[in-house]
């Protein structure tokens, strides 16, 4: 579904036009299109500090301001021949005052249908990170990302310009601290939060947001499907320092009386509203096509994506193509205006090991590759979502295939889970797959919590899921030899060998949990200087023994059984900790082969 034309090619054609007056030099910038009404079509053409609107009416073309041009939508179609012919007859002049453009359109005598328009105030329309990167500009967001990634800003710019990385930064998300997603940078982790029809409210969702950010989420997705969607989304964006993502089809389902009654116009309205609210990236399931649905008939678990199943039902009931696919270029226009990043959803991802790598999954992937190119043609950033449930030995194949089909666009994977047998532990089954996916080149991991397949996660589930996935992401970064990745491991290992307990806690992935685990059996402050923990005690602590066996130069010498603690009561902690398990069902004695054990 490549665009037949793009804003880039359109600007190129404008720039090549001869000017009627050599004193005016035109610098092509953004070409934008205003929303059409029932009686007229509007287009805004803008160069540097020049902007005008042409309105087609029953009496011909004339200039008019429909709405502020900084609220316009980027043009996705080439100019019509008639528009080109008329627009070349205009002469422009511009005056700059405090970075505000005062535009004057001078009527050309051969075309009296053009009327004089003056005094329009317009601020320059912001461009996307991708457009600016392609133009060679290093933005403030790129500079901030370079600081966080410990690399050169030019490295960031090149990766964004090539589509190999994205910086999700909606122009309206004021509290955002920019970050980057790309395989050449540290592996990122997303945390899904959100309410349902039965659980959570605004306060509960903000607690989840706080927990997610506190425990290291690089982005969050608000997947709310219950009440107060707008209020929850607005609150999350206002308070989140990390990018916020959404799935607009969920709100469309809430707004329509029946999912099959969703209209193209409703989808575009919701997407534009969320973009204006400041959403940084959106999952758009535009790759689920009518012709793909029969490919899912033999699956064990069918279509397991919420968005994918909703759209499949819509396609079946309406007998039409996926509306998100049909209106993809209009969505590109909205995204380009607000610099929203595409997260192209995998609505046909496998929901069990048996369905992995089937025809449906890879047919959708081919479509996502085409849509990636279309979005890039419009200057919009793109990442692509991936499975799901995949056997461990097939994960690398999935990543490599996505990178080839989607020309290196960042891969954002859910897990994948490497086994289906462990409900309640799927943060572990999926973290195993996530490590392998990130090692193979996935750029961002969507966490899975212990509640996956069982219920809506609470803040403790968010904490556990994030811990598992930050471990997976870091392990992959170390395996991929990311510069500086192992420094963290080395620092903690040094603190451990030196029995610097407080530094160990501070360096831990989850400092609070690390200290609580230590203090359950060694609660006193005096144990913060101890050369042992309750696992081995004084006598069997391998690091203490090793240190005592070495001289001051670190060389091995005669073993010295003396310890710094001597006969201190601290030695008593070598005893097993008091059990906290319920022993009421454990028998006092047991008989095996005729022998009674008590």
C-alpha positions in Angstrom: 0.0 0.0 0.0 2.6 2.5 -0.9 1.3 6.0 -1.4 1.0 7.0 -5.1 2.5 10.3 -4.0 3.8 11.8 -0.9 4.3 15.1 0.8 7.9 14.8 -0.1 7.3 14.4 -3.8 4.7 17.2 -3.7 7.1 19.7 -2.1 9.7 18.7 -4.7 7.3 19.6 -7.5 6.5 22.9 -5.9 10.1 23.8 -5.5 10.8 23.3 -9.1 8.2 25.8 -10.3 9.6 29.1 -11.7 8.8 32.2 -9.7 6.9 35.0 -11.4 9.1 37.5 -9.7 12.8 36.8 -9.3 12.9 38.8 -6.1 10.9 36.1 -4.3 12.8 32.9 -3.5 10.7 30.0 -2.3 12.1 27.6 0.3 9.8 24.5 0.4 8.7 23.5 3.9 5.5 21.6 4.8 2.6 21.1 2.5 -0.6 20.6 4.5 -4.3 19.9 3.8 -7.2 21.2 5.9 -10.1 19.0 6.7 -12.6 19.0 3.8 -16.1 20.2 4.4 -19.2 19.1 2.5 -19.1 22.2 0.2 -15.5 23.0 -0.2 -12.0 21.4 -0.3 -9.3 23.3 1.5 -5.5 23.1 1.0 -2.8 25.0 2.7 0.6 25.4 1.0 3.4 26.7 3.1 6.9 27.8 2.4 9.2 28.9 5.3 7.2 31.9 6.5 4.5 31.9 3.8 1.1 30.2 4.0 -2.1 30.5 2.1 -5.3 28.5 1.8 -7.2 27.9 -1.4 -10.9 27.0 -1.2 -12.7 25.5 -4.1 -16.3 26.8 -4.2 -19.1 27.0 -6.8 -17.8 30.4 -7.9 -14.2 29.3 -8.3 -11.0 29.4 -6.3 -10.4 32.0 -3.7 -8.2 32.5 -0.7 -9.7 32.1 2.8 -8.6 31.2 6.3 -10.6 28.2 7.5 -8.7 27.6 10.8 -5.2 28.3 12.1 -2.8 26.7 9.7 -0.7 25.3 12.6 -3.6 23.0 13.2 -3.6 21.7 9.7 -3.0 18.2 8.6 0.1 17.3 6.5 -0.8 16.7 2.8 -0.5 13.1 1.6 -1.6 13.5 -2.0 0.2 15.3 -4.9 -1.3 18.6 -6.0 -3.9 18.4 -8.7 -3.0 19.9 -12.1 -5.6 22.6 -11.6 -4.2 23.5 -8.2 -0.7 23.7 -9.7 -1.7 25.9 -12.5 -3.6 28.4 -10.3 -1.0 28.5 -7.5 1.8 29.3 -9.9 0.1 32.6 -10.6 0.4 33.9 -7.1 3.0 36.3 -5.9 4.0 36.3 -2.3 5.7 38.6 0.2 6.4 38.0 3.9 7.3 40.2 6.8 8.8 38.6 10.0 8.0 40.0 13.3 9.0 38.2 16.5 9.1 34.9 14.6 5.5 35.4 13.5 4.7 35.5 9.8 2.4 38.2 8.5 1.4 36.8 5.1 0.2 38.9 2.3 -1.2 37.4 -0.9 -1.1 39.7 -3.8 -3.8 39.1 -6.5 -2.4 38.4 -9.9 -4.3 40.5 -12.5 -4.9 37.6 -14.9 -6.9 35.7 -12.2 -9.5 38.0 -10.6 -11.0 35.0 -8.8 -8.0 35.4 -6.3 -8.9 38.0 -3.7 -6.5 39.9 -1.5 -5.9 38.3 1.9 -3.6 39.9 4.5 -2.9 39.9 8.2 -3.0 36.2 8.7 -0.9 35.3 11.7 0.9 31.9 11.6 3.6 30.2 13.5 5.8 27.8 11.6 4.3 24.3 11.7 6.6 21.9 13.7 8.1 18.9 11.8 8.5 15.4 12.9 11.8 14.0 14.3 12.1 12.0 11.1 11.7 14.9 8.8 14.2 17.0 10.8 16.7 14.1 10.9 16.4 13.7 7.1 17.1 17.4 6.7 20.3 17.1 8.7 19.0 18.9 11.8 19.9 17.7 15.3 16.9 18.5 17.5 16.9 19.1 21.2 15.3 15.7 21.7 18.2 14.1 19.8 20.7 15.9 22.0 18.9 14.6 25.1 18.8 11.1 23.8 22.6 11.2 23.0 23.2 12.2 26.7 21.1 9.3 28.0 22.7 6.8 25.5 26.2 8.1 25.9 26.7 8.5 22.2 27.1 11.4 19.7 24.0 13.4 18.6 24.9 12.7 15.0 24.7 9.0 15.6 21.1 9.5 16.9 20.2 11.7 14.0 21.4 9.2 11.4 19.6 6.3 13.0 16.3 8.3 13.1 16.8 9.5 9.5 17.3 6.0 8.3 14.2 4.7 10.1 16.3 2.4 12.2 15.2 4.2 15.4 12.3 6.3 16.7 12.0 9.1 19.3 8.4 9.1 20.3 7.8 12.8 21.1 4.3 14.2 20.6 4.6 18.0 20.3 1.9 18.3 23.1 3.6 16.0 25.7 5.2 18.7 27.8 6.4 16.5 30.7 8.3 14.1 28.4 12.0 13.3 28.8 12.9 12.1 25.3 14.1 8.6 24.8 15.0 6.4 21.7 14.0 3.0 20.5 16.4 1.2 18.1 18.6 -1.9 18.0 21.8 0.2 18.1 20.8 1.6 21.5 20.0 0.1 24.9 17.0 -2.3 24.8 13.9 -0.6 26.1 11.0 -2.0 28.1 7.3 -1.0 27.9 4.8 -1.4 30.7 1.1 -1.8 29.9 -1.3 -0.2 32.3 -5.0 0.6 32.1 -8.3 -0.2 33.5 -11.1 -2.5 32.5 -14.9 -2.6 32.9 -14.5 -4.2 36.3 -11.3 -2.9 37.8 -9.4 0.3 38.5 -10.0 4.1 38.4 -8.0 7.2 37.7 -6.2 7.1 41.1 -5.4 3.4 40.6 -4.0 4.0 37.1 -1.8 6.9 38.3 -0.4 4.5 41.0 0.4 2.0 38.2 2.0 4.8 36.2 4.1 5.8 39.2 5.1 2.2 39.9 6.0 1.6 36.2 8.2 4.7 36.0 9.7 4.1 39.4 10.8 0.6 38.6 12.3 1.5 35.2 9.7 1.4 32.4 11.0 3.3 29.4 7.5 3.8 28.0 3.9 3.0 29.1 0.9 2.0 27.2 -2.6 3.1 28.5 -4.7 0.1 27.4 -7.8 1.2 29.3 -11.1 -0.3 28.2 -13.3 0.7 31.1 -14.8 4.1 32.1 -13.2 7.6 32.1 -10.9 6.8 29.1 -10.2 10.5 28.3 -9.6 11.5 31.9 -7.3 8.6 32.6 -5.4 9.2 29.3 -5.1 13.0 30.0 -3.8 12.3 33.6 -1.3 9.8 32.4 0.1 12.2 29.7 0.2 15.1 32.1 2.2 13.2 34.7 4.3 10.8 32.6 8.0 11.6 31.9 8.1 8.6 29.5 6.3 8.2 26.2 2.7 7.2 26.4 1.1 4.9 23.9 -2.5 3.9 23.2 -4.6 1.6 21.1 -7.3 3.9 19.6 -9.6 1.0 18.5 -10.4 0.4 22.2 -12.0 3.8 22.5 -13.8 3.3 19.2 -15.5 0.2 20.6 -16.6 2.1 23.7 -18.0 4.9 21.6 -19.9 2.7 19.2 -23.0 0.9 20.3 -21.7 -2.2 18.6 -18.1 -2.8 17.4 -19.3 -3.6 13.9 -20.9 -0.1 13.8 -17.5 1.7 14.0 -17.2 4.1 11.1 -14.1 5.3 9.3 -14.9 8.9 10.5 -15.2 7.8 14.1 -11.7 6.1 14.0 -10.1 9.2 12.5 -11.8 11.5 15.0 -10.6 9.4 17.9 -7.0 9.1 16.5 -6.9 12.9 16.0 -8.2 13.6 19.4 -5.7 11.4 21.1 -2.9 12.9 19.0 -4.0 16.4 20.2 -4.0 15.1 23.8 -0.3 14.3 23.5 -0.2 10.5 22.9 3.4 9.7 21.7 2.7 6.5 19.8 -0.3 4.5 18.8 -0.8 0.9 18.0 -2.6 0.8 14.7 -3.7 -2.7 13.5 -3.8 -1.8 9.9 -2.2 -5.1 8.7 -5.2 -7.3 9.4 -6.7 -7.6 5.9 -9.8 -9.3 4.7 -7.7 -11.8 2.7 -5.7 -12.8 5.7 -8.7 -14.0 7.9 -9.1 -17.5 6.2 -5.5 -18.2 7.1 -6.5 -18.3 10.8 -9.1 -21.0 10.4 -6.8 -23.9 11.4 -5.3 -22.2 14.5 -5.6 -23.6 17.9 -6.4 -20.2 19.5 -7.6 -18.2 16.5 -7.0 -14.4 16.8 -5.8 -13.4 20.2 -5.1 -9.7 19.7 -7.9 -7.6 21.1 -7.5 -5.1 18.3 -7.1 -7.8 15.7 -10.2 -9.7 16.8 -12.3 -6.5 16.8 -11.2 -5.6 13.3 -11.7 -9.2 12.0 -15.3 -9.1 13.3 -15.8 -5.7 11.7 -14.5 -7.0 8.3 -16.7 -10.1 8.5 -19.9 -8.2 9.4 -19.4 -5.3 7.0 -17.8 -7.1 4.1 -15.3 -4.3 3.7 -11.5 -4.0 4.0 -10.0 -3.1 7.4 -10.9 0.6 7.9 -7.5 1.3 9.5 -5.9 0.1 6.3 -8.3 1.9 4.1 -7.6 5.2 5.9 -4.0 4.7 6.6 -2.8 7.7 4.7 -5.2 10.0 6.5 -3.8 8.6 9.7 -0.3 9.3 8.5 -1.4 12.9 8.0 -2.6 13.2 11.6 0.5 11.6 12.9 2.8 13.9 10.9 1.1 17.0 12.3 1.6 16.0 15.9 4.7 13.8 15.5 3.0 10.6 16.7 4.9 7.4 16.1 3.3 4.4 14.5 3.4 1.1 16.4 2.1 -1.1 13.7 0.2 -3.8 15.6 0.4 -7.5 14.9 -3.3 -8.3 15.1 -2.6 -11.8 13.8 0.2 -12.7 16.2 0.2 -16.3 17.5 -1.4 -17.0 20.8 0.2 -20.4 21.4 3.3 -22.3 20.4 1.3 -24.3 17.9 0.3 -21.2 15.9 3.7 -19.6 15.7 5.2 -18.8 12.4 2.1 -19.7 10.4 0.8 -18.2 7.2 -1.5 -15.7 8.9 1.4 -14.2 11.0 3.7 -13.8 8.1 1.1 -12.5 5.6 0.3 -9.7 8.0 4.0 -9.0 8.4 4.4 -8.5 4.7 1.6 -5.9 4.9 3.2 -4.2 7.8 6.4 -3.9 5.7 4.4 -2.0 3.0 2.8 0.2 5.6 6.2 1.0 7.1 7.3 2.4 3.7 4.0 4.4 3.4 4.5 6.0 6.8 8.1 6.9 6.0 7.0 8.5 2.8 4.9 10.9 5.0 7.8 11.6 7.3 6.2 9.6 10.2 8.3 7.4 12.6 7.5 3.7 12.7 8.1 0.7 14.9 6.6 -2.7 14.3 5.1 -5.0 16.8 5.8 -8.7 17.0 4.7 -11.9 18.8 3.5 -13.4 21.1 4.0 -17.1 21.7 7.1 -18.6 19.9 9.2 -21.7 20.6 12.7 -20.6 21.8 14.4 -22.0 18.7 12.2 -20.0 16.3 12.6 -16.5 17.9 15.7 -15.5 16.0 14.0 -16.4 12.7 11.1 -14.1 13.7 13.4 -11.1 14.4 15.5 -11.5 11.3 12.4 -11.9 9.1 10.9 -8.7 10.5 14.1 -6.7 10.1 14.3 -7.8 6.4 10.6 -7.2 5.6 10.3 -3.9 7.4 13.7 -2.6 6.3 15.2 -2.4 9.8 12.3 -0.5 11.5 12.5 -1.1 15.3 11.0 -4.3 16.4 8.7 -4.2 19.5 7.9 -7.6 20.8 5.4 -9.0 23.4 7.6 -11.6 25.1 7.5 -13.9 23.3 6.4 -16.7 25.7 8.5 -19.8 25.1 6.0 -22.2 26.7 2.3 -22.2 27.4 2.3 -24.3 30.6 2.9 -21.7 33.4 -0.1 -19.4 34.1 0.9 -17.2 37.0 4.6 -17.3 36.0 4.3 -15.9 32.5 6.5 -13.0 33.4 9.2 -15.7 33.5 8.2 -17.7 30.5 8.1 -14.6 28.4 11.3 -13.0 29.8 13.2 -16.0 28.6 11.9 -15.3 25.1 12.4 -11.6 25.4 16.1 -12.0 26.2 16.6 -14.1 23.0 14.5 -11.6 20.9 16.5 -8.6 22.2 19.8 -10.5 21.6 18.7 -11.1 18.0 17.9 -7.4 17.5 14.5 -6.5 19.0 14.6 -2.9 20.1 11.8 -2.8 22.7 10.2 -5.5 24.9 6.6 -5.2 26.1 6.5 -6.7 29.6 4.3 -9.5 30.7 3.1 -9.7 34.3 2.3 -12.7 36.5 -1.4 -12.0 35.8 -1.1 -12.6 32.0 -4.0 -14.7 30.9 -5.5 -14.6 34.4 -6.5 -11.0 35.3 -5.8 -7.3 35.3 -2.4 -6.6 36.9 -2.1 -4.5 40.0 0.9 -2.4 41.0 2.8 -5.3 42.5 2.3 -7.3 39.3 3.6 -4.2 37.4 6.7 -4.3 39.6 7.3 -8.0 39.1 6.8 -7.8 35.3 9.2 -4.8 35.0 11.9 -6.6 37.1 11.7 -9.6 34.8 11.9 -7.6 31.7 14.6 -5.2 32.8 16.7 -8.3 33.5 15.9 -9.6 30.0 16.8 -6.3 28.4 20.0 -5.8 30.3 21.1 -9.4 29.7 20.6 -8.9 26.0 22.6 -5.6 26.0 25.5 -7.4 27.7 25.3 -10.3 25.3 25.3 -7.8 22.4 28.3 -6.0 23.8 26.6 -2.7 24.1 29.2 -0.2 25.2 29.0 0.3 29.0 26.3 -2.3 29.5 28.4 -4.5 31.7 29.7 -1.6 33.9 26.7 -2.0 36.1 27.4 -5.7 36.6 31.1 -5.0 37.4 30.3 -2.3 39.9 27.8 -4.5 41.8 30.3 -7.5 41.7 33.0 -5.3 43.3 30.7 -4.2 46.0 29.7 -7.8 46.7 33.2 -9.0 47.0 34.0 -6.1 49.3 30.9 -6.9 51.5 29.7 -3.3 50.9 26.1 -4.1 51.6 24.7 -0.6 51.2 26.3 -0.2 47.8 25.0 -3.6 46.8 21.5 -2.4 47.7 21.9 0.9 45.9 23.2 -0.8 42.7 20.5 -3.5 42.7 17.8 -3.6 40.0 15.3 -3.3 42.7 17.1 -1.8 45.8 14.2 -2.0 48.1 13.5 -5.7 47.4 17.2 -6.5 47.7 17.6 -4.9 51.1 14.3 -6.4 52.4 15.5 -9.8 51.4 18.7 -9.3 53.2 17.1 -7.9 56.3 14.6 -10.7 56.7 17.3 -12.8 58.3 19.9 -10.1 59.2 17.9 -7.1 60.3 20.4 -5.3 62.6 22.6 -2.4 61.4 25.7 -4.3 62.6 25.1 -6.8 59.8 25.6 -4.1 57.2 29.3 -4.5 57.9 29.3 -8.3 58.2 31.5 -10.4 55.9 28.8 -12.9 55.2 25.1 -13.3 54.7 22.6 -15.8 56.0 23.0 -18.1 53.0 26.4 -19.4 54.0 27.0 -17.8 57.3 30.5 -17.1 58.6 32.2 -20.5 58.3 31.1 -21.2 54.7 31.2 -17.8 53.1 33.3 -18.4 50.0 34.3 -14.8 49.5 35.4 -14.4 53.1 37.4 -17.5 52.8 39.0 -16.3 49.6 39.9 -12.9 51.0 41.4 -14.4 54.2 43.5 -16.8 52.1 45.1 -13.9 50.2 47.8 -11.5 51.4 47.5 -7.7 51.0 48.7 -8.0 47.4 45.8 -10.2 46.6 47.9 -13.3 46.2 46.8 -16.7 47.7 48.5 -17.6 50.9 48.0 -19.9 53.9 44.3 -20.1 54.9 43.6 -18.1 58.0 40.6 -19.4 59.9 40.3 -16.2 62.0 37.5 -13.8 61.0 36.9 -10.1 61.8 33.8 -11.1 63.8 35.6 -13.6 66.0 33.1 -14.8 68.7 30.6 -12.0 67.9 26.9 -13.0 68.2 26.7 -12.3 64.5 28.1 -15.8 64.0 24.8 -17.2 65.2 23.1 -16.1 62.0 24.6 -19.2 60.4 21.5 -21.0 61.7 18.6 -21.4 59.3 16.1 -18.6 59.3 12.8 -19.2 61.2 10.3 -20.8 58.8 7.2 -18.8 57.8 5.5 -21.6 55.9 2.2 -23.1 57.1 3.2 -26.5 58.6 -0.2 -27.6 59.9 -0.6 -30.0 57.0 2.9 -31.5 57.5 2.7 -34.8 59.5 4.7 -35.3 62.6 6.0 -38.6 61.3 6.1 -40.5 58.0 6.6 -44.1 57.2 8.7 -45.3 54.2 9.3 -48.9 53.4 8.2 -49.9 56.9 10.5 -47.5 58.6 9.0 -44.6 60.6 10.7 -41.2 60.4 9.9 -38.5 62.9 
